Amino acid sequence: MSGDFKGRREDDRLLTGGGRYTADQSFPGQLHACFVRSDRAHAEILSLAKENALKSPGVVAVFTGQDTAEFKTPPPMVRFPGRSGAMLKVPHRDILARGRVRYVGQEIALVVATSAPAAQDAAERLDIEYRELPAVVDAEEALRAGAPLLHDDIPGNLCFDYEYGDEKAAEEAFARAAHVARLKLESTRVAGNPIEPKSCVVAYDTATGSFDVYAPTQGMSMMRPNLAIITGTPLDRIRLHHGDVGGGFGIRSQAYPEYCALMLAARSLGKPVKWVGTRFETLVSDHHGRGITLNGELALDRDGRFLALRVRWVCNMGAYLSQPGPLINSLNPSLHAINAYRISALHGRHRLALTNTTPTTAYRGAGRPGVSYLVERLVDEAARQSGIDRIELRRRNLIPKAAFPYKTPTSTYDSGDPPGELEEALLRSEWDSFEKRRAAALKRGRLRGIGCAVFIEPSGGGAITKEEAAIKFGASGDATLFALSGASGQGHETVFPEIVAEIFGIDPGNIVLRASDPAGPALSGGGTVGSRSTASHGAALAATAREVVKKGLDLAARQLEVAREDVEFSEGKYRVKGTDLAISFEEIARRHASSLDTLGSVPTPMTFPGGAHVAEVEIDPETGTVEVLRYVAVDDCGRVINHVLLEGQLHGGILQGIGQALIEHCVYESSSGQLLTGSFMDYAMPRAHMLGEVKLFDKSVPTPGNPLGVKGAGEAGTVGAIPTIANAVIDALRPLGIRQLDFPYSPARVWAAIREAKK
């Protein structure tokens, strides 16, 4: 299908300034909002006086925590028990803080005025008196005895203690091991930082008691129930709209407190209320990603065979729980904890801690990069300790293609070929000739390193067991697709019509996608998260399209005046078997449009994409600067529908992984809890020049789990890049005796490590 590719149909609109984002949505007579946020990490609110703010020009209202006291906390996605049967403890989260603030950036009040500047001016006149409380920003420190307590009903700041695998079997395997590799790593906290800041517009219809909410979202089926549960509004009274979305990355799946407060304001004032956040608000109050301390132990026998893996995670959840946060730090990583290797004994324990920081959530990879980072660094460390070449060690332990479907201690991998992926990556990256390039670099005064990582990750599935889609036809025969996807750059408007057009045998230009459309048919399913869109939404549309074709058999038979069993369909035409008598699908659609309207569905089993990546880096020892020179990725994402869109996803994911490894880091001051990286002056973002020569290759094994045979691809780049870059940088530094360094590999941090090693 990619041979006829002429670009994404979204491109014309987005590249010429024709995109329509939440900030572009306006209503006559609308009011404007500004949020007052805590500048303390932990404090009691002794008093909150809003009189001066109310006297400010243009101010219409000021809402505080007392106004949102009846709002609820949405139920968690984690409903399974943890260690010793204990359930997840969920702290109540006020929409606007009442009595106490627990992180810098927490919403305290909402000021509504006739203009955005007037609301901002009035917000600065709100008088708040605090009593400072001790703060804790580090997860391990938060779990220690005597640490400041965030919530009285959650002892020791431990909200969940999750374990998986077989502890006794792991202990027995470690007892007979010839080698044990151990590492402690930091998967540092990062900001999602979409190019479009968080924003929302809410209009309330007093006649029907219904809301129209406009907000960036990764699919209305996730955010809309949140809005209903929190505010107590019947689900059918909320219409959630989104136009173009300037980036998702996992942080736009649930309802933020601001959206719920704006619903209250719109209903109370009887006018639409609009809020557009600033970059600082995005950095300080959008849910962050990662923030995990990773401990791992890998046991090997004398021949280098992996015997067992022990995993210990401590996860920084922030002051409150995002809905996906506990899930992506417990179940998600447990499903592929052994990564791509034959490891029969496994035990993992993940402790989720509350701290005085912004809550963390699913962020590109959603827990899976922690697995690949820890396991692939352990494999390199095991190679160092055992004296076995790191590639040979992988070859001995990778799951062979013939072993799939492969039952792990915690799940079953559907299909794959990790050894084939590795060999392809080694060939394409010219691994065998690397030492010549290293020697040449050393003559130039540079430290050159090469690293590889092999990975398998879960995608799709989860609590969503069925994905529905609908196809409707207009009088001209053109088709409209309805799905619950929420695109933020993936190209759904292009690829979903392509999938259906191939089945119908018509021009994709005659098909339009309406994603998460509140005016469309009611559908069940999930949004665009977990690398599931094509496997779920695409597969549901494909299944629905095939049902449409079946309906057309009856209609075509009547048109052709033959029995239904005498008609077959192929290449866009219904034909009478054994004759030239035929009628096109397009003609049937024009004549019988509404008769072809169909609602269809597919089950959404989990798939397990994978890959092998190789990176080469050079380090300037005088400055500590790391340069990524070459990057090769060999990926298995099942059947490839559109190569160009796939490559775009991989490029973006790889660069995000490089960003985390080299420069990105949300930093909190330990004693005050202040966010020190609250602007682009302090928070570094990856740029295109950071990725040198990149080559992408397919090693696809279609999955039997969905009608298209596709697996996820949206997060593979990040899952692969983080350990690959880490192994390459450590390889460059290893000749100096440096075998471990924590992210980010910033020039200052690398330079300091080199200086320390030379003492």
N, C-alpha and C positions, 0 to 999 in steps of 0.2 A: 504493500500500500504506500510505502514511503517514496516510491519512484515518481509518483505524480504530485508529490508534495510541493505546494506553492507558498508555503508560509502559514502561520496560524491566522485564522480569520479574526482573532482578537487584535492582531498587530496593527491593522489600519487605525482602529479606534484608539488604542493605547499609545501608539508612537506618534500620533498627530495631536495629542492633547484632548482627544475626544472621550477619554475615560470619565466615568461618573462615579465618584466615591462618596462616602457618607458626608464628608464636609461640603459636597456640592448640593446636598439635599436641603431645600429651604421651603418654608410655608409662609403665606401672608400672615402678618401679625404675630410671628413667632417671637418668643423670648429667648434670652441667652443665659447660659449657666457658667459658673466658675466654682470649682471645688476648693475648699480650704482643707489643707492636709497637715498632718502632724509633722513637726520638725524635731520630734523626740522619738527615740526608739522604744522607750518604755517609761510611761508616766501616768499618774492619775490626773484626770481633768477635774480640778477643784471648782472651777467656774467657767461659764461660757456666756458672755454677754454679747447680744447681737443688736443692741439698740443703735450704736453708732453706725453699724453697717446698714441698718434699715433706713437711717436718715440720709444715706448717701444718694446722690442724684441718680434717678433711673431705676433704683432698686424696687422690685415688686415683692420679693419674699426671701426669707432665709430659713432653710430647713436644717434641723439638727437631729441628733440621735433619738431624741424623744419622739420625733415624728415617724421614725422608722422602727420603733421598738417592737412592733408586732410582726415584722418581717422575719422569715424563717431562714435557716441554713439548709441548702439542698442536701439530699441524702448522698452518701458516698457511693462511688462505683465499686468499692471494695466491700463485699458482703460475705466474705469467707473468713474463717478463723485463722489466727496466727498461732504462734508458739503457745503450747499448753491450752489451746482452745480460746485464747483471749481475742476479742474482737477489736476492730479499729475504734479508737476514741476520737470523736470529731468535735473540736471546740466550736461553740457558737460564734458566728461571725456577724457582727452588726454591719448593716449597710452604711450607716454613719455612726462613728464611735460613740459609745455611751460610757462615761465614767472612767475609761482607761484607753490609752493608745498602746499599741504593741509593736509598731515598726514605723520607721520614717517613711512618710508618704501615705499613711493610712487616712482615709477619708473621714473628716470630722463634721463638715458642714457643706451645704449647697446654697450658693447665692444665685438668685435669679433676677435679671435686670433686663432693661429694654435693649441693651447692646452688650456685646462681649467686653469691651473696655470698661463699661460701667460696672459690670459684674465683677471684673477683676479688681477695680479700684475699691469697691465695697468689701470684697473679701479681705483686703489688707486692713480693714477697720474692725474686723471681728476681734473681740478681746477674749483671750483664753489664758487662764491661769493654771499652771501645771505643778505637780509635785513629782520630781524626778524619782524613778525607780531604777535599780540595777538592771543592766541589759546583758544579754548573752547572744553572740552572733555565730559562734562556732558550734556545730552539732555535737561533736564529741564532748566539748565542755558543758553543753546543755544537759547531757546525760549523767554528768558527774554529781555525786552527792553534794548538796549545798548550793547548787547552781540556782540562779534566779528563776522563779517559777512563773511561767507565762499564764497558765490557766489553773485555777484552784481545783478543777475537777479532772486534771490530767497529771497524776503524780510523776515526778521526775522528768517531766517534759517528753516522755516516751508515749507516742500515740499509737504505735504499732510495732510489734515484734513478730516478724514473719520468718518462717523456715521452710525448707523443702529438701527433698532427697532423703538419704539414709545415713544418719550420723554414725551409727555403729559400723556399717560397711565401710564408710570412709576412714574411720579410725583404724580398722583392721588393715586396710590397704596401705595407709601411711606407715603402719608399724613394720611392714615388710619392704618398704621402699629403699632402693639404693641411693636415690637422690631426691631431695625436696627443694624446689624453688619457691622462694617467698618474696612478696613485694607488697608495699603499701603505696598507693597512688591517690592523687587528688584529681577527680573530674570536676574542674573548677566551675563555679557559678557563672553563668553567662546570661546576657539579655537577648531576647528574640529580636528586638529592634526592627519591626516592619517599617518599610519606607513610609507607610501611611500611619500617622499617630492614631491612637485609640480615640474614637469619637462616637457620638450617638445623637439621634434626633427622635423625639417621641411626640406623637399627636394622639389626643384622646377624643373619642366620640361620645359625648354625654348621652346621646339618644340610645345608643346600643351598649354603652359601657365597655367599649372595646378600644384596644390600643393598636396603633401602627408604630412599630419600633424599627428604626433604620440604624444598622450597626454593621461593622465588618465582622463576618462570621465564616467559619469553615463548614457551615451547613446548619439549616434551621432546626433539624431534629435534635440537635444537642443543646443549643442555647435556649430555644423556646420553652422547653419544659423547666429549665432553670428559672426563667423569668416568672413562670406560672407558680412554681412552688414557693419561691422566695416572697413574692408579693401577694400570694393568695388569690390570684386572678385565674378564672377558668381558662383552660388552655385554648378553647375555641374563641376566646375574646382577645387573643394576641396574634397579630399578623407581623411576622418578622421579615423585614425586607433587607436585601443587600444588593448593591450594584457591583461595581468592580471593587476588588479587595487588594490593597497594596501589601500583600505578604501575610502569611498565616503562621507557619512553622510550628503549629501545635498550641500556640498561646491564645488562639481565638476560637476555642471550642465551647467555652462556657460563658455564662453571663457574669459580667463584672459588676461590682457594687454600684458604680456610677450609673449603669443603665437602669437599675431598679430605682435608684433615687430620682432619676429623671422621669420615670413613669409616675411616681408619686407627685412630682411637681406638675407634670402635665395634667393629671387628673384634678389636682387641687386648684390649679389656676385656670383651667378650662382653655388653655392655649398651648400650641406646640412649643416645646422647649428644646433648644439645640445646644450641644456642647462639643467643642473640638479641643482635644487635649494637646499639650505642648510636648516637645521632645523630652523635657525633664520628666513630665508625668509618665511618658512611655517608659523611661528608664527606671523610675522609682516605683511605679505602681502596676505596670503590666507584670504578670507572673513571669518569674525568671526560669531558667533551665539549669539542669545538672545540679551541682552542689553536693557531690557525693564523695565520701572517703572510701576507697576500695582496698580491701585487704584480701589477698589470695595466696593459696598454697597449692602447688602442683607436685604430685608424687610420681616418680618414675622407677621402673626396674632397671637392672644392669644393662639391658639392651635398648634402653631409651623408650620403652613402651609406657604410655601414660596409664597409671593405675587408679588415681583418684584426684579429685579437685575439691578443695574447701574454700568457701567464699564467705567473706564478712563485709557487709556494706553498712555504713552509717550515713543516712540520708538527711540532708538539711531541708525540711519542709517549709521553713518560714514560720511566721506567727500564726497562720491559719492554713487550712488544707484547701488547695484547689481540688476540684472534683477528680481530675485524672491523676494528680500527683501521687497518691498512695498506690494506685494500680500500677503505674509505670515504674515504681520503685520496689514492687514486690512480685506480682504475677508475671509481668512482661519479661524481666530478665531471667526468671526461673525457667521459662519455657525453652531457652536456648543457652543455658548456663555453661554447657560443655562446648559451646561454639561448634566448630566443624570437626571435632575429634571424637574418636572412640574412647570414651572414658566411662567405665561402668559404675564407678562409685562416686557419688556426689553428695555433698551436704552444703547448704547455704543458709545463712541467717542475715536478714536485713532489718536493721533497727531504724525507725523513722522518728526523727527528733524535731521538736518545735523550738524555734529561735526567734529573736527580735529582728527579723528580716522580712523582706517581701516574700510572699508565698512562691513556691516553685511548682512547675507543672510539666506536662509533656512538651518537649522541645525536640526538634528534628532528630528522630531516632528513638525518643521516648523510652529511655532506660537501656536500649540495646547497645548504644555505644559504650556504656559502662562495661558490658560483658566482653565485647570485642577488644576493648582497650586493655582490660585486666588479663584476659586469657592470652592474647597475643604478646603482651609484654612478658608474661610468665613463661611462654614458650621460648622466647629469646633468652630469658634469664636461665632457663633450664638447659638450653644449649651451651651457654657460657659455663655453667657449673659442671655439666657432664662431659664437656669436650666434644660433643657431637655437633656437626654442622647444623645450623639452624634450619636450612632447607631440608636436609636429610631427616632431621627430627620430625618435621612436619609430614614428610612423605611416609614415614613409618606409622603415623598416627591418624592421618586424615581418614574420614569415612569414605570408603570406595563407592563408586557409582552403583555397583551391583548390589550394594547393601540397602539401597532405598526401596521402599519406605523404611526409614531407620528409626527404631524405637530407642529413645534416650531414657534416662532415669525420670524425666518429667514430661515428655511429650513425644510425638512422632513426626519426624521430618518427612514431608511428602515426596520430594524428588530432588535430585541434585547431582553434581559431579565435582566435589571439591578438589580431588587430585588433578582432574583435567583443567580446572580453572587455574590452579597453581602453575602447572606446566606451561599453559598458554601465557600467563603473566611473566614467567621467567624468560620465555622465548622473546616476547614482544619488548621486554625491558632491557634485553641484552645483559642479563644478570651475570653471565659467565665472563664477560669482558670488563666487569666493573672495576676490578683491582687496577687495571691500566689507567682508568679515569681517576681513580683515587690517587695514584702515584703522580699523575700529571697535575692534579690539583695541589698536592703537597708541595710541588716545586714552585707553585705560584703563591705559596703561603696560606693555602686554604685547607680546611678540614672537610673532606667529602665523605658522605655516608649514604648507605642504601638500606632500605627497610621494606619488609613485606608484611602483609597481614591477610589471612584467610578468614572468612566469616560466614555464618549462617544466621539469619534473623527471622523472627516471626513477623508476618504482616497480615492485616485483615482480621477476620474472626472477632473474638472478644464476646461481649454480651449481646451483640447484634447477631441474631440467628437467621434472619431473613431480610433480604433487600428487595424492595419493590420498585418498579418503574412503570411508566405509562407512555403510550404512544397514541396521539390523536391526529386526525387528518382534516385538512381544510377542503373547501369546495374545489380548489384547484388541484388537489391531490398532494400538496406539500405536507410533510410530516412534522409534527412538533413533539419533542421528547421531553419527558418530565422525570427528573431524578432528584435525590436529596443531596447531591454533591454540593460542595461549596468551594469553588475554584479561587485560588489566589496566585495564579501564574502557571498552573499546570497545563493549560490548553484544552480544557474540557469542551469548550465550544467547537473545537476542531475535531478532536479524536472521537467523541461519542457519536456525532453524526457520521463519521467515517465508518465506525463499527456497524451501525445500522444500515448505512448505504450499501456496504458490501453484501449484506444479507438480502436486501431488497433488490440489488442490482441496479441502483439508480445513482444519480449525481448527488454527492453529499451537500452540494449547494442548495438542494431542495429540502433540506432538513435543518431544523433549528432546535437548539437546546434551551430549555427554560429550567434552570437549576434552582432547587429550593424556592420555588415560586409559591407564595402564600395564596395566590389565586388559582393554583393548579389543583389537581386531584389529591386527596389525602393519601399519603404514602407512609409505609413503615420502613425503617432502615436507619442507617447512620450517615454521618457526614464525611468530610474529607480529612481523615486522620488515619494514622497507622499504615500508610502506604496501601490503602484499600480501594481507591476509587475505581480503577479499571477492573480489578478483580470482583468488585461488588456492584458498583453502579454500571460499569460497562457490561459486565456479565448479565445483570438484570435487564438491561436494555437489549442485549443480544437475545436473551431468552424470550423477551416480549416480542421482539421483531420476528422471531421464528413462529410464534403463535399467530402473529398477523399474517404471515405467509400461509399458514395452515387455514386460517379463515378465508383467505383469498381463493383457496382451492374450490370451495363450494361456489363462490361467486363467479369464478372463471368457468367452472363447469356449466353453469346456467348460461353464461354468455356464449360459450362455444357449443352449447346444446349437446353435451355428452355427459356420461355418468362421472361422478367425482373420481372414482377409482381409475378412470382413463386419463386423468390429468396429472402431469408432473410439473415441478417448478425447478428452473435452473437459469442462471445468468440473467435474472431480471424478467423472465418470461414464463407464463403458464402455457404448456404445450400439450396437445393431445398426443399421447404416446404413439410413436411410430409414424407420425405425420408431420407436415409443415404447418399445420393449423395451430396458431398461437395468439395470445394476447398479452401485452406487457403488464407488469405490475403497476406501472404508472397509470395505465388506462383504467385498470380495476380501481385504483385509488381515486381517480377523478370521478368515476361513475358511482362508486359506493363508499364515499369517504367515511361517514360516521359508522358504517357497518364494520369498518376495520379497527375502530378504536379499541384498544386493548390495555388491560392492566396485567402485568406479569411479575414474577418474582423468582429469585434463586436463593437457596441456602447459602450462607456465607462462611464456609470452612476456612480455617487459617491456612495460609501458604507460607513456605519457607524459602525466600530468595537467598542468594548468597553470592560470593565473589572472592576474587583474589586481587589485591592491589599492590603495586610496587612504586616507591618514590625514591628519588635521588635528591639529596640536598647538599649544599655547601655552606660552611660557616666561616665567616671572617673572624679569626681569633682576636683581632685588635679591637673589634667593635661588638662582637657577639651576635651580629646579624645573621639570621638563617635565611637562605634563599632556596626555594623549591625549584629545581631545574627541570626535572622530568617526572611525569606521573603517568603510570599505566594502570588502567582498571579493566579487569575482565569480570563481567557480571552475568549471573544467571537470574533473569527476572521472568522466566517462562517465555511464552510466545511474545514476540515484539510486535506491537500494533503500529507504532509510528516511531521510526528511528530518531527523527529530529527532536521530537518532544522528549523521548527517552534521554537523549544526550543532554538536553537542556536541564532535565532533572538531575542527572548525574553531575554535570558541571557545577550546578548550584550547591548540591550536597557536599561535593568534595571541597569546594571553597569554604563552606561553613565549617567543615571539619578542620581545615587548615587554620581558619580564624580562631577556633577554640584552642588548637594546639600552640599557635604562635603568639597571639596578641590579645584575645578577648578575655576579660575578667571583671566581674562585678566585685568590687572591693568595699568591705565595710570596716570602719575603724573599730577596733576590738572593744574599747572601753565605752565609747559613746553610742555605738551602733549607727553612726552616720554613714550614709552611702557616699564614698569618696569618688565614685565614677558616675556622676549624675549628669554628664553632658558629653558631647563628642570631643570636648577638649581633654577629657580624661578617659573615656571609654573608646578603645581602638576598634575600628571595624575593618573586616577584610575587604580588599580591593582586587580587581581583576589582575593587576600586575603581579600579585603574589603567587599566582598559579602559572608556572612556566609551560613548557611543552606538555600537553596532555593528550593521551591516546586512549580511546575507549573501544572495547571489543566485547562481542557477545559469546557466551558459552551457555546457551539457553537449553534448559530441560523443561518442557511444558509440564504444568501441574495437572493431575487428573481431577483436581478439586473444584474447577469451575468450567463453564461452557467455553470459555475463550482460551483456557490453558495458561492464563497470565498469572504472574506473581507481582508482588509490590516492587517498586523501584524508587519511590520518592525519597526514601531515607538511606538507601544503600550507599550513596556517596559519602555521607557523614559517618555511617557505621564503619565503613572501610578506611576512610581517610585518617581518623583520629589515631588508631593504633599504627597505621602505616607511617605517618609522619613521625610519631613518637619513636618507633623502631629505627627510622632513618637517622634522626637527630642523635639518638643514643649511640648508634653505630659510628657516627662521625666523631663523637666525643670519647668513645671507649678507648682509643689509643692513649688518651691522657689519664686513664684510670677512672673515668666518670661512667658509672653504670646506671645511674638513676637521677632524674631531674624532674621536678613537677612543672605542670603547665602554669601559665603560658611560657613557652620558650622565647621570651622577649629578649631583645639584645642585652638589656641590663642583667637579666637573670643568667643568661648563657655566659656572658662576659665574666660575671662574678664566679661562676662555677669553674671556668677555665683558669682564672687567677688563683682560686683556692687550690685547684689540682696541681698547679705549678709550684706551690710553696714547698 
